[in-house]
Amino acid sequence: MIEEAKVNFYRINKCGYYERGNDINSFGGIENILDQLFRWASQDDFTLNDSCTYEVLDDDQILRTFCCNLINEKNTGDYLLTTWNETPSNEGRVASIEANSTLGHSTVHMNALPEGTIPGYATYFWFLPQNNIFATIRFGSRTLNGHKNLVKYLNGFLDVFSDHVVKEEDPAMDGHYAVHGYRDLLTGEVTDTLYPAFASSPIRNPGEINYIKDNRVRIRKMIRKTTLDVNVQAEVEFYQRLLNRFGLGEPPAPDMHAKIEYNMPFEPGTGELDEIIDNWNETAGGTWNDIGFKMEGDPQPKWLSNSLAKASQTVDIEKDNDEVINAESLLGALIENRDAFLEVIEW
């Protein structure tokens, strides 16, 4: 089947085990860690439910993430990681709302989940270790790329489950481990002074941001687009204030992501503009987390997201089921179109 693959590239800033104050790892590396993750998730009698690498606390915004599949193409060295990202449920049921509900008369249905299943969605990550980069892959109208889940997942794996971890199970708490340090697999040396870290950032091509900075004095208006998760209390409160401002008092529907766009007059100073761009750089990722600037004499806003290294390409893929794309077919399609995808990066 032919689908449009939407790719966003990220640079791997950290992967492995580090001394405090040192940005070069003592050991680790993305290829090493992905190979270890594959062996760990492929253990006998190991199920998807066993593959979450971190504990979810009551106030966590990110629920569990699982390793759904991980494959490697030997000729290129590329990897494809498929994760399953848990979404909220209520006592074994998932809420949905009728789209034609009117204000104050919402009809919500609670749909039962089959026993032993985990509600969620699949996400895909294309790793190119030789370039120290990876890409999120999205299809159709899906906006969530799973990047935050991935970062938390790999940090959890490095922390407790990689081959480097020296640990023992805590007898007082089932499923918990006491970590005593991390082992260099080449020398066998164990140290307790290292910390595990996986960190990444969107790859940005500087042209668009440089243009905005160079034309700062022409900026007259700022436009903000964002997606609010109404399962997060702070975002619910912000969304409700917006509704109240327009005289709408209906609470947001459960399990809904509200897309918000607003604009305001804005003539920034140099420091103010730099701060906005820096803050956006920390969270950038997609067309619904974006900031645009309207400039005098130019009817089209300049969007910060246009600086991101991203590409769209039609690919021929197969599906394992209605939700999950076959990993071999997807990785093969990405490699077949590798040059077209990578040309968006200004090396």
VENTAUR-V360009 format. One record per helix or strand of 3 or more residues. SS is the DSSP state (A for helix, B for strand). FROM is the first residue (numbers start at 1). TO is the last residue. If there is no record, write none. Layout:
SS_FROM_TO ; SS_FROM_TO
This chain:
B_2_18 ; A_30_41 ; A_48_50 ; B_65_73 ; B_78_86 ; B_93_97 ; B_108_112 ; B_120_128 ; A_129_131 ; B_133_139 ; A_147_161 ; B_165_169 ; B_177_183 ; B_195_202 ; A_207_214 ; A_216_218 ; B_219_229 ; A_233_245 ; B_257_265 ; A_270_283 ; B_289_295 ; B_298_303 ; A_304_307 ; B_310_316 ; A_327_336 ; A_338_342
